[in-house]
Amino acid sequence: MGSEGAGSARSTDESGAAAEAGAAKGSSGGWDDGFIARRAAEKGDLDADLEGLGEVGDLSGVHSAHGVQSARDAVYAVHGVHGLTGAYAVHGVHGLTGAQDGSGSASGESEEHTPIGGAYGGSLRRRLDALGELVGLSRARLDSALLAEAGHVLEEASARQRLSSYHTVVAIAGATGSGKSTLFNALAGVPISETGLRRPTTSAPIACMWSDGAAGLLDRLEIPGRLRRRPLAGGDGDDELHGLVLVDLPDHDSALVFHREQVDRVLALVDAVIWVVDPEKYADAALHERYLRPLAGHAEITFVVLNQIDRLPGEAADLVLDDLRRLLDEDGMALGEHGEPGATVLALSALGGQGVGELRELLGRFVQERSAPARRLSADVDAAARRLRPAYVADGRPGLGERSREQFADRLAWAVGAVAAGEAAEREWLRNAGRACGTPWLRLWRWYESRRMPGYGRPRPPAVVEEELTARQRVEQAVRTVAEEASAGLPAPWANSVREAAARGSRGLSEALDEMAVKAGTPSGRPPRPAWWPAAVLVQATMTLLQIFGALWLVGQIIGVLEPGLIPPVLVMLAGIIGGPLVEWACAAAARGPARRYGQDAERKLREAAAGCGRARVLDPIAAELMRYREVRDQYVAVSRAGR
């Protein structure tokens, strides 16, 4: 607490010194109020700027673009006056590439400026495109709340792309009394943010800009113009910090809910963050559980500063710093040690100045890299991918295998009675063979026996209703089984979509199978006969004639018409009697193969028809859902960089 008060006194002295410096400058025409610290461009600077613009081209375009009437107004327009904001106002007017410093004069070094949209490239561009495809393909399958974060990341990427890539917005966040406002003033070189014993001291975000053109970024953060400041011009390190926009936030543990809401809102929009902790509250659970642990993936754009080390005696500062590193490691935040990417952790004293210069140097290098917005966006994409993982990553290798397809076809074939139809066709073929090749006496006997059976001549009873219901139940069971097999291991939303597709296809499937069974069933009429049947019929007729001839021969001998001789007619008659059954048996044996093939062909036709109907109505919709899942899974792999 005392450090904050001392910081206030020190800031007051600095403010007075700055005021004296401003008064001293009054004779030369410059001015410096200590807070805004903005110097008016001198006439010589204006002439230099006019010369620089002359190298670019005619100023008429600037005049017409901003409604100015003089060359002097045109220069102001280039520097962001007349409402022209953003990085283009500083560097990009009509091809102007010379970088402008914070005072409004032309910088000695030339730096080409492009909006961050032009800098999106490589893996980040591919990941953003893949995330957009992922959201588009998933809208009809996933809950909108699940895709809300991914959509927000895309919106923020588009919004940040339209703003300056020359500037890096860094927020300073911390708990009550950690000294973040003191550090903010130390980095700015002037007492911009109020410090003191009253808590909370900072009630609204305050911004400090080291160069022009950041108005659009601050508008995005909803920081009003009255809370936008400039550091003391001409200070050490100003050139290195060109492009830095430093934002002092309210306390994240403030008793006022509005303050905490402002912290959460701004932290979601800035390019990087400096977390200021003190030796007393560096292990605060609210800090680690609410901010550091959820933002562990943003380690590359995170600075963790242990402030007020001047209050720690001896080696206590090193011990506290080591414990802070341990806590960050437990939070899952990678530490940028030994040249590896990660969070920057250092100890300093904002009040005493110890370590502040090192932080300024680190911030300068960080800002000059101009990569913080892309790093922040890449970390946001990583976070969205982690939260979407349960919706896209399956257990095992789900899909519709060949075995599942065959089993589904078998179940449908059994449901429509393909096996029974094949067996019936085979029996019909054998009966037809028996009628053609059997002995006439045996057929007469079978006809006589059939007439003696009870119920002969009565109409056949209708089909039992239970058989139809059982077949429909088998169809429903087959659909449920194949849907469960296809969705096994899929994430819940995609498993549900597969089951829903199967359920939609099963509507009317039983009726379609009934129509198909009628068309593809066993054809009416007698089965086709093989080529050897006429010969078999002729041999059977010969055997019958031999029996008749032998019998007539015996009758003729008995009545005396023919000469007596028992053996020849008996042998002829026996040949016919024995040959007829032998021919029938041989024909039956020869007919088993064709009959079996005929029955199998009938079963195959019915099975293929049932499988085709099931494939069109159930398997194809399931396969379409699985294909869509594979597409979104590939896009998710591209988003999460798992394939690299």
C-alpha positions in Angstrom: 0.0 0.0 0.0 2.8 2.4 0.9 4.4 1.8 -2.5 1.3 3.1 -4.2 1.4 6.2 -2.2 5.1 6.7 -2.9 4.4 6.1 -6.5 1.9 8.9 -6.4 4.4 11.3 -4.9 7.0 10.3 -7.4 4.5 10.7 -10.2 3.7 14.2 -8.9 7.3 15.2 -9.0 7.6 13.8 -12.5 4.5 15.7 -13.5 6.0 19.0 -12.2 9.2 18.3 -14.0 7.3 17.7 -17.2 5.4 20.9 -16.7 8.6 22.9 -16.2 10.0 21.2 -19.3 6.9 22.3 -21.2 7.3 25.9 -20.0 10.9 25.9 -21.1 9.8 24.7 -24.5 7.3 27.6 -24.7 9.9 29.9 -26.1 10.5 27.5 -29.0 6.8 27.1 -29.8 6.4 23.6 -28.5 4.2 22.5 -25.7 3.9 19.4 -23.4 1.2 19.1 -20.7 2.8 16.1 -19.0 -0.3 13.9 -19.5 -1.0 14.0 -23.1 2.6 15.0 -24.0 1.7 15.7 -27.6 3.9 18.2 -29.3 2.6 20.4 -32.1 4.4 19.9 -35.4 6.7 22.8 -36.0 6.8 24.6 -39.3 10.0 22.9 -40.3 8.5 19.5 -39.7 5.5 20.5 -41.8 7.8 21.5 -44.6 9.7 18.2 -44.4 6.4 16.3 -44.5 5.3 18.3 -47.5 8.5 17.4 -49.2 7.9 13.8 -48.4 4.4 13.9 -49.8 5.7 15.5 -52.9 7.8 12.4 -53.6 4.6 10.3 -53.4 2.5 12.3 -55.9 -0.1 15.0 -56.2 -1.8 16.1 -53.0 -5.1 16.6 -54.7 -6.2 13.1 -53.8 -5.6 13.9 -50.1 -7.4 17.2 -50.5 -10.4 15.5 -52.0 -10.4 12.6 -49.5 -10.5 14.7 -46.4 -12.0 18.0 -47.5 -8.9 20.1 -46.8 -8.0 23.2 -48.7 -4.3 23.6 -48.1 -1.1 21.6 -48.1 -0.8 22.1 -44.4 -4.2 20.6 -43.9 -3.2 17.7 -46.1 -0.3 16.9 -43.8 -2.6 16.9 -40.9 -4.8 14.6 -42.7 -2.0 12.2 -43.2 -1.3 12.2 -39.5 -4.8 11.3 -38.5 -6.4 14.7 -38.1 -9.9 15.3 -39.5 -11.2 12.0 -38.2 -8.8 9.8 -40.3 -7.9 6.9 -38.0 -6.2 3.6 -38.3 -2.8 2.6 -39.5 -3.6 3.8 -43.1 -3.9 7.4 -41.7 -0.2 7.1 -40.6 1.4 5.2 -43.4 -0.9 4.2 -46.2 -2.2 7.3 -47.8 -1.7 7.2 -51.5 1.2 4.9 -51.3 3.0 6.6 -48.4 5.4 4.1 -46.8 7.5 6.3 -44.6 6.8 5.5 -40.9 5.6 8.3 -38.7 6.8 8.7 -35.2 4.7 9.6 -32.2 5.4 13.3 -32.5 4.0 13.6 -35.9 7.3 14.1 -37.7 8.7 11.9 -40.4 10.7 9.0 -39.0 14.3 8.4 -40.1 13.5 4.8 -41.0 11.1 3.7 -43.7 8.6 1.0 -42.8 6.0 -0.3 -45.2 2.6 -0.8 -43.6 0.0 -3.4 -44.5 -3.2 -4.2 -42.7 -3.2 -7.3 -40.7 -5.6 -8.9 -43.1 -2.7 -9.0 -45.6 -0.5 -10.6 -43.0 -2.9 -13.6 -42.5 -1.1 -16.3 -44.3 0.4 -19.7 -44.0 -1.0 -22.0 -41.4 -3.1 -19.3 -39.8 -4.9 -18.5 -43.0 -5.5 -22.2 -43.6 -6.8 -22.8 -40.1 -9.2 -19.8 -40.3 -10.5 -21.1 -43.6 -10.9 -24.6 -42.2 -12.7 -23.2 -39.1 -15.1 -21.4 -41.4 -15.8 -24.5 -43.4 -16.1 -26.5 -40.1 -18.8 -24.1 -38.8 -20.6 -24.1 -42.1 -20.7 -27.9 -42.4 -21.8 -28.3 -38.7 -24.6 -25.8 -38.4 -27.3 -28.3 -39.3 -25.8 -31.0 -37.0 -24.5 -29.3 -33.9 -26.1 -27.0 -31.4 -25.6 -23.3 -32.2 -24.3 -22.8 -28.6 -21.5 -25.2 -29.3 -20.4 -23.3 -32.4 -20.8 -19.9 -30.8 -17.2 -19.6 -29.7 -15.8 -20.7 -33.1 -18.1 -18.1 -34.7 -16.9 -15.5 -32.3 -13.3 -16.3 -33.1 -14.0 -15.8 -36.8 -15.8 -12.5 -36.2 -13.0 -11.2 -34.1 -10.4 -12.3 -36.7 -12.3 -10.4 -39.3 -12.7 -7.3 -37.1 -9.0 -7.3 -36.1 -8.0 -7.8 -39.8 -9.6 -4.5 -40.7 -7.6 -2.6 -38.1 -3.9 -1.6 -37.9 -1.3 -4.3 -38.0 1.4 -1.7 -37.1 0.0 -1.4 -33.6 0.1 -4.0 -30.8 -2.5 -3.6 -28.0 -1.1 -4.8 -24.6 -3.2 -4.7 -21.5 -1.9 -4.5 -18.0 -4.0 -6.5 -15.6 -3.7 -7.4 -12.0 -5.3 -7.6 -8.6 -6.0 -4.8 -6.2 -2.8 -3.2 -4.8 -0.5 -5.1 -7.2 1.0 -1.9 -8.6 -0.2 -2.2 -12.2 -1.0 1.5 -12.5 2.4 2.3 -11.1 4.0 0.1 -13.7 1.8 1.6 -16.4 3.0 5.1 -15.4 6.6 3.9 -15.3 6.4 2.5 -18.8 4.7 5.7 -20.1 7.2 8.0 -18.3 4.4 10.2 -17.0 1.7 9.8 -14.3 -1.1 8.9 -16.6 -3.0 6.4 -14.5 -4.0 7.5 -11.0 -2.4 5.6 -8.1 -3.0 5.9 -4.4 -4.4 4.2 -1.3 -8.0 4.4 -2.4 -9.3 1.0 -3.8 -10.2 0.5 -6.5 -8.0 3.2 -8.0 -8.5 2.5 -11.7 -12.2 2.6 -12.5 -12.0 2.4 -16.3 -9.5 1.3 -18.9 -6.9 4.0 -19.8 -4.8 3.8 -23.0 -1.4 5.1 -23.8 -0.3 5.3 -27.5 3.3 5.6 -28.7 2.2 6.5 -32.2 -0.8 7.7 -34.2 -3.3 5.5 -36.1 -4.6 3.4 -33.2 -8.0 5.1 -32.9 -9.8 2.1 -34.5 -8.3 -0.3 -32.1 -9.3 1.8 -29.1 -12.8 2.3 -30.5 -13.0 -1.5 -30.6 -12.0 -1.6 -26.9 -14.6 1.1 -26.2 -12.1 3.4 -24.6 -13.4 7.0 -24.9 -11.2 9.8 -26.2 -10.9 11.4 -22.8 -9.0 8.3 -21.6 -6.5 8.1 -24.4 -3.1 9.4 -23.5 0.4 9.8 -25.1 3.7 9.2 -23.2 6.3 11.8 -22.6 7.8 12.4 -26.1 11.5 12.0 -26.6 12.0 9.6 -23.7 14.4 6.7 -23.9 13.1 3.8 -25.8 10.3 5.6 -27.5 11.4 4.6 -31.0 11.4 0.9 -30.0 7.9 1.2 -28.5 6.4 2.8 -31.7 3.2 0.9 -32.4 2.6 0.0 -28.7 -0.9 0.7 -27.3 -0.8 0.1 -23.5 -4.0 -0.3 -21.7 -4.3 -0.1 -17.9 -7.3 -2.1 -16.7 -9.3 -2.0 -13.5 -8.6 -4.6 -10.8 -9.8 -8.1 -11.9 -10.7 -8.8 -8.2 -12.5 -5.5 -7.8 -15.6 -5.4 -5.5 -17.5 -3.8 -8.3 -19.0 -6.2 -10.8 -18.7 -3.6 -13.6 -15.0 -3.4 -13.2 -14.6 -7.2 -13.5 -16.8 -7.2 -16.6 -14.6 -4.5 -18.2 -11.5 -6.6 -17.5 -13.1 -9.7 -19.1 -14.3 -7.7 -22.1 -11.0 -6.0 -22.9 -8.9 -9.1 -22.2 -10.9 -10.9 -25.0 -9.8 -8.2 -27.5 -6.3 -7.2 -26.8 -3.2 -8.7 -28.6 -1.2 -9.4 -25.4 -1.5 -9.0 -21.6 0.9 -8.2 -18.8 -0.2 -9.8 -15.5 1.1 -7.9 -12.6 1.3 -9.8 -9.3 2.7 -8.9 -5.9 4.5 -11.1 -3.3 1.3 -11.3 -1.2 -1.3 -12.3 -3.9 0.7 -14.0 -6.6 -0.8 -17.4 -5.7 -4.4 -16.0 -5.5 -6.8 -18.7 -6.7 -9.0 -16.2 -8.4 -6.2 -15.2 -10.7 -5.0 -18.7 -11.5 -8.4 -20.4 -11.8 -10.3 -17.7 -13.6 -7.6 -16.3 -15.9 -4.2 -17.9 -16.1 -5.4 -21.5 -16.3 -8.0 -20.9 -19.0 -5.6 -18.7 -20.9 -2.7 -21.2 -20.7 -2.8 -21.6 -24.4 -2.1 -17.9 -24.8 1.3 -18.2 -23.2 3.2 -16.6 -26.1 1.4 -13.3 -25.7 1.5 -13.3 -21.9 3.9 -11.5 -19.6 3.8 -12.3 -15.9 5.5 -9.7 -13.8 6.3 -10.1 -10.1 6.1 -6.5 -8.8 7.3 -4.9 -5.6 10.4 -7.1 -5.2 12.0 -4.2 -3.4 9.8 -5.2 -0.4 11.4 -8.7 -0.3 14.7 -9.1 1.7 17.7 -11.1 0.5 16.9 -14.1 -1.7 13.2 -14.0 -1.0 12.5 -12.5 -4.4 14.1 -15.4 -6.2 12.2 -17.9 -4.0 8.9 -16.2 -4.7 9.7 -16.0 -8.5 10.5 -19.7 -8.5 7.2 -20.5 -6.8 5.4 -18.3 -9.3 7.0 -20.3 -12.1 5.9 -23.5 -10.4 2.3 -22.3 -10.2 2.3 -21.3 -13.8 3.6 -24.7 -14.8 0.8 -26.3 -12.8 -1.7 -24.0 -14.7 -0.4 -25.5 -17.9 1.2 -22.3 -19.1 4.4 -22.9 -21.0 7.3 -20.7 -19.9 9.5 -19.0 -22.4 12.8 -20.3 -21.1 16.0 -21.2 -23.0 14.7 -19.7 -26.2 11.5 -21.7 -26.2 8.2 -20.0 -26.9 6.0 -19.3 -23.9 5.1 -16.8 -21.3 7.7 -14.2 -20.2 8.2 -14.2 -16.4 10.3 -11.5 -14.7 10.6 -9.6 -11.4 10.7 -5.9 -11.1 9.9 -2.9 -8.9 7.7 -0.4 -10.7 8.2 2.1 -7.9 12.0 1.8 -7.6 12.6 1.2 -11.4 14.4 -2.1 -10.9 13.6 -4.3 -14.0 11.4 -1.7 -15.7 14.0 -1.1 -18.3 14.3 -4.8 -19.1 10.5 -5.0 -19.5 10.6 -2.0 -21.8 13.2 -3.7 -23.9 11.2 -6.9 -24.0 8.1 -5.0 -25.0 10.0 -3.2 -27.7 11.1 -6.4 -29.3 7.7 -7.9 -28.9 6.0 -4.9 -30.5 8.5 -4.6 -33.4 7.8 -8.2 -34.4 4.3 -7.2 -35.3 3.1 -10.8 -34.8 1.1 -10.5 -31.5 -2.3 -10.2 -33.2 -1.6 -13.3 -35.3 -0.4 -15.2 -32.2 -3.4 -14.1 -30.2 -5.7 -15.2 -33.0 -3.9 -18.5 -33.4 -4.2 -19.2 -29.6 -8.0 -18.3 -29.8 -8.3 -20.9 -32.6 -6.5 -23.4 -30.5 -8.9 -22.8 -27.6 -11.9 -23.1 -29.8 -10.5 -26.4 -31.2 -10.0 -27.8 -27.8 -13.6 -27.0 -26.8 -14.9 -28.5 -30.0 -12.9 -31.7 -29.7 -15.6 -33.8 -28.1 -17.9 -33.0 -31.0 -15.5 -34.1 -33.8 -13.0 -36.7 -32.4 -14.3 -40.2 -32.5 -13.3 -43.2 -30.4 -11.7 -45.8 -32.6 -12.5 -46.0 -36.4 -16.3 -45.7 -36.8 -18.0 -46.3 -40.1 -20.1 -48.7 -42.1 -18.0 -51.8 -42.9 -18.6 -54.4 -45.5 -19.5 -56.9 -42.8 -22.2 -54.6 -41.4 -23.6 -54.1 -44.9 -23.7 -57.9 -45.6 -25.4 -58.6 -42.2 -28.0 -55.9 -42.9 -28.7 -57.4 -46.3 -29.1 -60.9 -44.7 -31.5 -59.5 -42.1 -33.6 -57.9 -44.8 -33.5 -61.0 -46.9 -34.7 -63.1 -43.9 -37.4 -60.5 -43.2 -38.8 -60.7 -46.8 -38.5 -64.6 -46.8 -35.8 -64.9 -49.5 -34.6 -68.2 -48.0 -38.1 -69.6 -47.9 -38.8 -68.4 -51.4 -35.7 -70.2 -52.6 -36.6 -73.4 -50.9 -40.1 -73.2 -52.3 -38.7 -72.6 -55.8 -36.5 -75.7 -55.4 -39.4 -77.9 -54.3 -41.5 -76.6 -57.2 -38.7 -77.6 -59.6 -38.5 -81.1 -58.1 -42.3 -81.5 -58.3 -42.3 -80.5 -61.9 -39.5 -83.0 -62.5 -41.5 -85.7 -60.8 -44.6 -85.0 -62.8 -42.6 -85.2 -66.0 -40.5 -88.2 -65.3 -42.5 -90.2 -62.8 -44.4 -93.4 -63.6 -48.0 -92.9 -64.4 -49.1 -95.5 -61.8 -47.2 -93.7 -59.0 -48.8 -90.4 -60.0 -52.2 -91.9 -60.0 -51.6 -93.3 -56.5 -50.4 -89.9 -55.2 -53.4 -88.2 -56.7 -55.7 -90.8 -55.1 -54.0 -90.3 -51.7 -54.2 -86.5 -52.0 -58.0 -86.8 -52.5 -58.4 -88.9 -49.5 -56.7 -86.3 -47.2 -59.0 -84.2 -45.1 -59.7 -80.7 -46.3 -59.2 -81.5 -49.9 -60.9 -79.0 -52.1 -61.3 -76.4 -49.4 -59.9 -72.9 -50.1 -56.6 -72.2 -48.4 -56.7 -70.0 -45.3 -55.3 -66.5 -45.6 -51.8 -65.8 -44.4 -51.4 -65.5 -40.7 -51.2 -61.8 -39.6 -48.5 -62.6 -37.0 -46.1 -63.6 -39.8 -46.3 -60.1 -41.5 -45.9 -58.4 -38.1 -42.9 -60.5 -37.4 -41.3 -59.6 -40.7 -41.9 -55.8 -40.1 -40.3 -56.2 -36.7 -37.3 -57.9 -38.3 -37.0 -55.0 -40.7 -37.1 -52.5 -37.8 -34.5 -54.5 -35.9 -32.2 -54.7 -38.9 -32.4 -50.9 -39.3 -31.7 -50.3 -35.6 -28.8 -52.7 -35.6 -27.0 -51.2 -38.6 -27.5 -47.7 -37.3 -26.0 -48.6 -34.0 -23.0 -50.3 -35.7 -22.5 -47.3 -38.0 -22.7 -44.8 -35.1 -20.6 -46.7 -32.7 -17.7 -44.5 -31.5 -18.9 -41.4 -33.2 -19.3 -38.1 -31.1 -22.8 -37.8 -29.8 -24.1 -35.2 -32.3 -22.9 -37.2 -35.3 -24.1 -40.5 -33.8 -27.6 -39.0 -33.4 -27.5 -37.7 -37.0 -26.6 -41.2 -38.2 -29.5 -42.8 -36.2 -31.9 -40.1 -37.4 -30.9 -40.7 -41.0 -31.5 -44.4 -40.6 -34.9 -43.8 -38.9 -36.0 -41.5 -41.7 -35.0 -44.2 -44.3 -36.9 -46.9 -42.4 -40.2 -45.2 -42.9 -42.0 -47.0 -45.6 -39.3 -49.6 -46.0 -41.5 -52.5 -45.1 -44.1 -51.5 -47.7 -41.4 -51.1 -50.3 -40.0 -54.5 -49.5 -43.5 -56.0 -49.9 -43.8 -54.5 -53.4 -40.4 -55.6 -54.3 -41.0 -59.2 -53.1 -44.1 -59.4 -55.4 -42.1 -58.2 -58.4 -38.9 -60.2 -57.7 -40.5 -63.3 -56.3 -40.7 -66.7 -57.9 -42.2 -66.4 -61.4 -45.5 -67.9 -62.0 -45.9 -71.0 -64.2 -43.8 -74.1 -64.4 -40.0 -73.8 -63.9 -37.9 -74.2 -67.0 -37.0 -77.8 -68.0 -33.5 -79.0 -68.9 -32.6 -80.4 -72.3 -32.6 -84.0 -71.1 -36.2 -84.0 -70.0 -37.7 -85.1 -73.3 -35.4 -88.1 -73.5 -36.3 -89.0 -69.9 -40.0 -88.7 -70.7 -39.5 -90.9 -73.8 -37.7 -93.6 -71.8 -40.4 -93.5 -69.1 -43.1 -93.8 -71.7 -41.2 -96.8 -73.2 -41.1 -98.4 -69.8 -44.8 -97.9 -69.5 -45.4 -99.4 -73.0 -43.3 -102.4 -72.1 -45.4 -103.0 -69.1 -48.6 -102.8 -71.2 -47.1 -104.9 -74.0 -46.1 -107.6 -71.6 -49.4 -107.7 -69.9 -51.3 -107.9 -73.2 -48.9 -110.7 -74.3 -49.8 -112.7 -71.2 -53.5 -112.1 -71.7 -53.3 -113.3 -75.3 -51.6 -116.5 -74.2 -54.2 -117.1 -71.5 -57.2 -116.7 -73.9 -55.3 -118.8 -76.5 -54.8 -116.1 -79.1 -51.0 -116.4 -78.8 -48.8 -119.4 -78.4 -48.1 -120.2 -74.8 -44.7 -119.1 -73.5 -44.7 -117.5 -70.0 -41.1 -116.4 -69.8 -40.9 -113.8 -72.6 -43.9 -111.7 -71.7 -43.0 -111.8 -68.0 -39.5 -110.6 -68.8 -40.9 -107.8 -70.9 -43.4 -106.8 -68.3 -40.7 -106.9 -65.5 -38.4 -104.8 -67.6 -41.1 -102.1 -67.8 -42.1 -102.4 -64.1 -38.5 -102.2 -62.9 -37.3 -99.7 -65.5 -40.0 -97.1 -64.8 -39.0 -96.5 -61.1 -35.4 -96.6 -62.1 -35.9 -93.9 -64.6 -37.9 -91.9 -62.1 -35.1 -92.3 -59.5 -32.4 -91.3 -62.0 -34.4 -88.3 -63.1 -34.9 -87.2 -59.5 -31.2 -87.6 -58.8 -30.3 -85.6 -61.9 -32.9 -82.9 -61.0 -31.5 -82.1 -57.6 -28.6 -80.0 -58.9 -30.8 -77.9 -61.3 -33.5 -77.6 -58.7 -31.0 -76.3 -56.1 -29.6 -73.8 -58.6 -33.1 -72.7 -59.5 -34.0 -72.2 -55.8 -30.7 -70.3 -55.2 -31.3 -68.1 -58.2 -34.7 -67.2 -56.9 -33.3 -66.5 -53.4 -30.5 -64.4 -54.9 -32.9 -62.3 -56.9 -35.0 -61.6 -53.9 -32.0 -61.0 -51.7 -30.5 -58.5 -54.2 -33.8 -56.7 -54.5 -34.2 -56.4 -50.8 -30.5 -55.3 -50.4 -31.0 -52.7 -53.1 -34.1 -51.3 -51.4 -32.4 -51.2 -48.0 -29.3 -49.6 -49.5 -31.2 -46.8 -51.2 -33.4 -46.1 -48.2 -31.1 -46.7 -45.2 -27.4 -47.4 -46.1 -26.9 -44.5 -48.5 -28.3 -41.9 -46.0 -26.1 -43.4 -43.3 -23.1 -43.3 -45.6 -23.9 -39.7 -46.5 -23.8 -38.7 -42.8 -20.6 -40.6 -42.3 -19.1 -38.8 -45.3 -20.1 -35.4 -43.9 -18.6 -36.4 -40.6 -15.3 -37.3 -42.3 -15.4 -33.9 -44.1 -15.8 -32.0 -40.8 -13.3 -34.2 -39.1 -10.7 -33.3 -41.8 -11.5 -29.7 -41.3 -11.1 -30.0 -37.6 -7.7 -31.6 -38.1 -6.7 -28.6 -40.1 -8.1 -26.3 -37.4 -6.3 -28.1 -34.5 -3.1 -28.5 -36.5 -3.2 -32.2 -35.6 -2.1 -33.2 -39.0 1.1 -31.1 -39.0 
